[in-house]
């Protein structure tokens, strides 16, 4: 009889977990309404631009999700697991470490509120980043790159008649310093998705979490998409090709090519 009771407890627990997750997910849908609306708008604009240009995003949403959530989940998962190991070893000191680890995973990491928040939050991130990527890939197809000359001149004006790299070269123009800056720069991608993952999978729908996701919407939607289209420019690397003028950054790129031949830059 006792064994039978034990056997029926597991489906009950699973059913209770499913109901709790569904309830938290439904509540979260209302809480994330503004984010979903903004993300869906960004995605729709990017998709329409892709249709108009005939240049649709090659990667599928499923492939995008599996790749980047997998990367973020791996980075964050390993980090929090390492943190838990150190906490158990030096602070908590449980008598049964494995049991404590399983309890922590079951009731904290895999809690219904956290999983529901993460599901809603990452859906928003996929909509935002998918729409941004499609729009970014089509900037050159809607009016071309028009602002390189003006932005380069503004850059020089703001820095008292010299370009920023000319001011910084004496300080940072050393191969090993440049290499460290280069390695730091390429970290932006995993840092971005790890940050989104951490914010999305918070256990509580806090004001700080919502503000982070809302800031992401405005930063990438307005700054990264609307302004990128309105003030479209190819950037210093392609200055000569898009303007037909001499590249004022040519000496800087000659220096970077020299560093690349020595230390192999990544960016």
C-alpha atoms as one frame of an Amber mdcrd trajectory, in Angstrom:
protein
   0.000   0.000   0.000   2.821   2.351   0.857   4.527   1.597  -2.451   1.290
   2.295  -4.308   0.942   5.658  -2.600   4.500   6.483  -3.555   3.892   5.545
  -7.160   0.807   7.761  -7.480   2.545  10.739  -5.860   4.829  11.372  -8.820
   2.065  11.988 -11.401   0.306  14.228  -8.848   3.472  16.242  -8.368   4.004
  16.496 -12.105   0.383  17.557 -12.595   0.730  20.166  -9.857   3.937  21.454
 -11.428   2.229  21.701 -14.853  -0.761  23.577 -13.421   1.479  25.951 -11.505
   3.624  26.581 -14.594   0.527  27.193 -16.774  -0.879  29.618 -14.193   2.392
  31.533 -13.916   2.753  31.601 -17.707  -0.752  33.030 -18.183  -0.202  35.670
 -15.509   3.139  36.529 -17.073   1.553  37.018 -20.488  -0.407  39.965 -19.122
   2.618  41.331 -17.284   4.724  41.193 -20.469   2.012  42.727 -22.677   3.899
  45.956 -23.449   7.117  44.048 -24.154   5.344  41.612 -26.474   3.664  44.467
 -28.324   6.973  46.271 -28.807   8.854  43.106 -29.778   6.148  42.053 -32.227
   6.196  45.536 -33.799   9.972  45.392 -34.270   9.724  41.895 -35.723   6.910
  42.917 -38.105   8.839  45.966 -39.338  11.949  43.882 -39.928   9.959  41.193
 -41.719   8.171  43.729 -43.952  11.486  45.359 -44.873  12.850  41.922 -45.730
   9.837  41.163 -47.937  10.121  44.521 -49.706  13.807  43.980 -50.423  13.485
  40.288 -51.240  16.172  39.524 -48.673  14.570  37.381 -45.968  16.433  36.317
 -42.874  18.014  32.973 -43.667  18.044  31.577 -40.115  14.783  30.114 -38.832
  13.360  31.258 -35.476  13.822  27.715 -34.157  17.473  27.655 -35.197  17.976
  31.080 -33.658  16.394  29.917 -30.404  18.320  26.669 -30.164  21.664  28.296
 -30.960  21.580  31.428 -28.836  19.495  30.257 -25.908  21.755  27.221 -25.820
  24.859  29.450 -25.666  23.350  31.708 -23.014  22.003  28.783 -21.009  25.373
  27.039 -21.055  27.284  30.149 -19.937  24.822  31.090 -17.198  24.219  27.486
 -16.131  27.905  26.787 -15.631  28.353  30.074 -13.760  25.525  29.507 -11.266
  26.507  25.854 -10.827  30.037  26.953  -9.951  28.606  29.534  -7.564  26.452
  26.865  -5.863  29.432  24.532  -5.486  31.456  27.272  -3.778  28.481  28.217
  -1.577  28.018  24.608  -0.453  31.734  24.098   0.098  32.492  27.245   2.094
  29.184  28.662   3.427  26.294  26.188   3.548  28.287  22.978   4.193  25.290
  20.617   3.834  25.559  17.095   5.240  24.319  15.650   1.947  25.733  17.826
  -0.871  24.174  15.848  -3.738  20.719  15.926  -2.145  21.074  19.666  -1.528
  22.146  20.236  -5.134  19.140  18.285  -6.469  16.802  20.151  -4.124  18.217
  23.491  -5.280  17.776  22.571  -8.958  14.232  21.243  -8.445  12.785  23.983
  -6.235  14.797  27.030  -7.259  16.307  26.705 -10.729  13.333  24.756 -12.168
  10.588  26.477 -10.182   7.390  27.259 -12.175   7.658  31.057 -11.694  11.256
  31.100 -12.949  10.519  28.906 -15.984   7.381  30.892 -16.860   9.241  34.199
 -16.576  12.054  32.809 -18.707   9.672  31.572 -21.391   7.891  34.919 -21.666
  11.106  36.918 -21.442  12.965  34.942 -24.097   9.992  35.073 -26.495  10.267
  38.844 -26.266  14.038  38.713 -26.836  13.575  36.506 -29.938  11.009  38.895
 -31.412  13.236  41.911 -30.745  16.517  40.443 -31.973  14.912  38.715 -34.956
  13.275  41.943 -36.125  16.439  43.956 -35.508  18.584  41.490 -37.485  16.214
  41.500 -40.461  16.065  45.307 -40.478  19.835  45.661 -40.094  20.469  43.326
 -43.045  18.361  45.601 -45.236  19.628  49.066 -44.281  21.704  49.362 -47.472
  18.696  48.445 -49.636  16.621  51.436 -48.551  18.486  54.571 -49.566  22.001
  53.238 -49.095  24.584  54.623 -46.706  24.103  58.382 -46.754  25.669  59.747
 -43.593  29.292  58.593 -43.545  30.747  61.941 -44.591  28.622  63.978 -42.183
  29.216  61.640 -39.237  32.964  61.581 -39.847  33.015  65.387 -39.912  30.923
  65.538 -36.729  33.328  63.075 -35.117  36.246  65.368 -35.953  34.378  68.479
 -34.822  33.480  66.983 -31.440  37.117  66.073 -30.842  38.563  69.545 -31.504
  39.651  69.019 -35.109  41.102  65.515 -34.732  39.549  62.069 -34.981  39.138
  60.035 -31.773  41.716  57.447 -32.805  44.294  60.203 -33.281  43.835  61.274
 -29.664  43.898  57.694 -28.368  46.705  56.276 -30.497  49.575  57.472 -28.263
  47.891  55.834 -25.263  46.356  52.699 -26.784  48.374  52.277 -29.975  50.460
  49.353 -28.748  49.931  45.836 -30.153  49.202  44.080 -26.844  46.858  46.837
 -25.654  45.033  46.715 -28.984  44.777  42.933 -28.758  43.242  43.147 -25.269
  40.687  45.713 -26.493  39.915  43.459 -29.453  39.339  40.394 -27.240  37.180
  42.436 -24.898  35.076  43.703 -27.814  34.204  40.253 -29.158  32.751  39.332
 -25.755  29.760  41.603 -26.349  27.723  38.853 -27.998  27.820  36.214 -25.227
  27.551  38.963 -22.590  24.416  40.331 -24.278  22.616  37.001 -24.462  23.768
  35.913 -21.018  22.400  39.194 -19.616  19.081  38.686 -21.407  18.939  35.102
 -20.157  19.641  36.094 -16.556  17.070  38.900 -16.622  14.396  36.761 -18.297
  14.784  33.814 -15.907  14.465  35.751 -12.673  12.186  34.090 -10.125  10.178
  37.278  -9.553   8.647  39.691 -12.058  10.404  42.593 -10.366  10.530  46.233
 -11.386  14.284  45.943 -12.064  13.778  42.961 -14.368  10.990  44.696 -16.296
  13.026  47.896 -16.583  15.982  45.953 -18.015  13.820  44.301 -20.697  12.038
  47.568 -21.472  15.392  49.342 -21.803  16.453  46.594 -24.205  13.367  47.298
 -26.319  14.076  51.024 -26.583  17.849  50.686 -27.018  17.635  48.130 -29.844
  14.334  49.258 -31.317  15.005  52.986 -31.447  18.782  53.260 -31.237  19.690
  50.080 -33.063  16.943  50.020 -35.669  15.135  53.338 -36.235  18.275  55.470
 -35.976  20.360  52.949 -37.910  17.957  53.296 -40.841  17.490  57.067 -40.499
  21.215  57.819 -40.077  22.516  54.926 -42.161  26.298  54.742 -42.521  28.713
  51.985 -43.461  31.328  53.041 -40.915  35.058  53.815 -41.062  36.024  50.448
 -42.620  34.021  51.146 -45.786  34.305  54.950 -45.843  36.216  55.145 -49.131
  33.985  52.598 -50.891  30.684  54.326 -50.084  31.808  57.957 -50.375  34.454
  57.829 -53.103  36.660  60.040 -50.913  40.016  59.420 -49.298  39.598  57.468
 -46.085  40.611  59.623 -43.077  40.968  56.410 -41.055  43.455  54.809 -43.492
  46.518  55.173 -41.214  44.617  53.659 -38.313  43.600  50.631 -40.383  47.174
  50.216 -41.587  48.191  50.024 -37.919  45.434  47.470 -37.196  46.515  45.317
 -40.143  50.027  45.334 -38.733  48.756  44.239 -35.308  46.601  41.562 -36.948
  49.652  40.148 -38.706  51.415  39.942 -35.361  48.663  38.892 -32.893  45.635
  37.939 -35.073  42.788  40.253 -34.117  39.294  38.738 -33.864  36.957  41.686
 -34.370
